[in-house]
Amino acid sequence: MALLSTLRRYPGVELIVAHYDHGIRLDSAEDKHLVQDVAREYGLRFVYDEGRLGPDVSEEAARIARYDFLHHVRKVSDAKGIITAHHQDDLLETAVHNMLRGTGRRGLVSLRSRDYIHRPLLHIPKADLVAYAKGHGLRWREDSTNSDLRFRRNYIRHKILSQLSSAQKKELLQHIRDIHNKHDELEEQLTNYLHLQPAADVLDRHRFVMLPHVVAREVLAAWLRNHTITNLGSGMVERLTVAAKTYTIGKQADITKQHVLVVEKDVLAIRRRDR
């Protein structure tokens, strides 16, 4: 609501208020009614969808469903992008959440503006947004599940981050910024390395084998992502890196239901699985 209050004041900007009801909470319809009422007050177009995901859905599944909806709205509306109200507290929660998941450096910098998604409030603490909302007489609703410690993010918010001092939070934020800068530099180096390969779907096997193991892992993960193979857990990347370095010629390792990694004489290749 604070983000919407600010954005609507920008001249020449056409906004669509997009609301997704996950169908997780019994009172979620009240959220939709509030957002719809505020959009009407501002004279803005309002669109929504209902997911009916149920109370036992995972946070990841809910996130995927939400962004599928938002990207659909963006495409059919020919909008320039999606603007979300993620703030500094969300940034810290996401970093800690992904550390616990073992996602590595990419998890620490995952909450950022990218492609069609813009997150202009990541430098602002939640307390400042609450103060803004109160000062401008804005209406909002608190998610009734925010205190449910069965959700990992809520546990992180109430049991971990709440124990950190302001100085410790600033230190953690600085670490995230430092990793962000190193991440961008590393991504550029990985892109350059992959451009030197014989073809998009192969890696020079001999050069790959000679890479330090930690570097080989990064190269392999970037190569797979370039082929839209995502959801790469650290265990999967480790398994494929070891296979790429140690398997004999002709042997293959499973990547997905559709793809395999094949060790050939001079190259490593991503191939479609034989039916």
Summary of the structure (lengths in Angstrom):
residues: 275
radius of gyration: 22.2
end to end distance: 51.0
largest distance: 68.5
contacts: 705
relative contact order: 0.08
helix: 52%
strand: 13%
